[in-house]
Amino acid sequence: MDMVAGKVKMTQQSVKSAMNPTDMLERPIRLTARDVTVHYGAKQALHGISIDIPDRAVTSFIGPSGCGKSTFLRCINRMNDTIEGAKVGGTIKLDGEDIYDPSLDVVELRARIGMVFQKPNPFPKSIYENVAYGPRIHGLARSKADMDEIVVSSLRKAGLFEEVKDRLNEPGTGLSGGQQQRLCIARAIAVGPEVILMDEPCSALDPIATAIIEELIDELRENYTIVIVTHSMQQAARVSQKTAFFHLGNLIEEGVTEDIFTNPVNKQTQDYIMGRIG
Amino acid sequence: MTDTLSTTRQASLDRTQRIRAGLRRRHLGETIFRGLGLAAIVLALGFVALLFVDVVRKGVPAFTQSNLHLAVTFDPELLKVDPAPVRDAFASQAEYTAASLKWQRDVAMLNWNKVVEASLRAAAPADVEIDSRQILTIAETDARHDIREMFVADPSLLGQTVEVDVLASANAANWIKGNIDRSLGDAQQQLSAPARALIDAFVENGTISNGFAWSIFTNVDSRAAPASAGLLGAFVGTVWMMLIVIILAVPIGVAAAVYLEEFAPRSRWTDLIEVNINNLAAVPSIVFGLLGAAVFINYLHLPISAPIVGGLVLTLMTLPTIIIATRGALQGVSPALRQAALGMGASRTQMVFHHVLPVTFPSILTATIIGVAQALGETAPLLLIGMKAFVASVPLTPLDQATALPVQIYLWQGNENRNFFEPRTAAAIMVLLAVMILLNGVAIYLRSRLEKRA
């Protein structure tokens, strides 16, 4: 037990301290959402969400269950398209380009905006094939050597290479939960996305695996724009530079993470952070 | 304070008491249910065992045949045929061909029964008294054809004596196997008294012996010569039909299921199609036979009694089974896998073909094999498209006339020579069951292998 606690603590310290708030606000905006609504049949799940997501920083969505944070995340790479009866309104722009524009191919969009899911979901194929799948369908590797290079570097970036380098041909489903989730991150990175969406990536993991993923997220933000949905306020505080609080399908408050946690303006945000609701 | 405490404790004790009182009833219920379940299984297995034991007991004798070892003499006196013409003796090829044809016709016209009779008499004890008609009932009627074929193939046999094995007749085989009550009077016997005595003598002196009945696998059906009736024609007919079913039903069924499950928008139309497919699976098979007769034979003018029509009808019958099973398998694929693929930017088609189908492949394969096995045993629709005709040839193409294994069983079951065909029927059932068990075994093997790999 002690060892576990020690490791978590140690990794917490190793996570870089939050960016300077002003520095954060000066970052260029990568994604802008305006008045985004989602209806599932007759039920409205999101009531006009407007938010800016800064480039190469971690933005976290927090809020109680059913508040719409995951729904909004899934709007960003149009995963809601796959749900029957879901209707999305408003606009979301990636670098000024409307992602719901009918002329935009959703396949291309998802190559630019990768996603990591709540439960690790590697393909029932080898570790190598898991990572190679994205580059293969998008035609990113010109040769076998090229592909090998992409696979190795993606696994390296996901901090998994050293652990699996001797068993790249073994099934990805045979890894531990935390390793599987890092494999999923490597798989997403392999396509070279600009944005990575993470839907509660640690909720199925133990504290050590969680700490390793958090550390990884902190490293990844140097090169990627990351949006993470989390149930854990501590996690949001640890990994993100910007935080948005959702409640009952509304975006209640958003801002620099430090401000949200130390000095929330809204009463509901305050209650949630203090543990009075949620 | 103490009061409340003891009241709480009392209440808790009461509750425990009540739970305990109910426990016995619950356990009793469970025991009864388990007992009933076990009894049901024992009963079901018992019937299956009974079926197997009965079929095997009846069918095993059919795998032995009685052979007559005869020394056949192609006696020129008896045959009264000239030696076969030789090419060198003729001036032109045309003359030679004409002479050959005439010779072959002569050979065909000969009474080969005389040769058979002479061979039988040669093998018989010296003092036997039996007339020609009676002695010929001992050998199967096609014995003379076999001997004639030998001679046509090698005309130099004229004047020589060769050892030949021919089949004893069905009646003789029945007599030897003890299927006929020996105490019955002459009036009730198929074989005359001298013939029966001679058969016994033949068994005694070794002219007749029993061997494994390869003929069941290598011969086609026969009515004139029941002892030589075999399954080959029906088996090949069945193989043709199964090939057609596999080639047509599997791709069409899987494609239909994939489209309905993965691509079709949910609408009133797809709901209607779904209900209809489920209903089709429950349509009596004889109705499919009627449909086949109306569409494939009357309208498309495909040949009657042909495996192509049988295969098409069985394809129609098997399609709903494959579609329903495949859809079930597709529905069972976890949404996480689909999301993973879509999230990587795979298109819907790529998701289906790269991820969903490989995962469901073992289930689809099993469903297919079971569907095909079902079609294999189907008889009713085949009766309606003419596949119950007596066909004494091996269908070389799916357009030739043929019958099928289950229909062969039906035909033999109805044969008037009950004594001889009852074991044959059971033997045919054994062959059909063996093919089915083989198919199911392959399904189980492939499934466990593929699932291990996945």
Interface residues (C-beta under 8 A of the other chain):
Chain A: N77 M79 T82 E84 V107 E108 L109 R110 A111 G114 M115 F117 K119 N121 P122 F123 P124 Y133 G134 I137 H138 C184 R187 A188 V191
Chain B: R266 S334 A336 L337 R338 Q339 A340 A341 L342 G343 M344 G345 A346 S347 Q350 H354 H355 P358 V359 A454
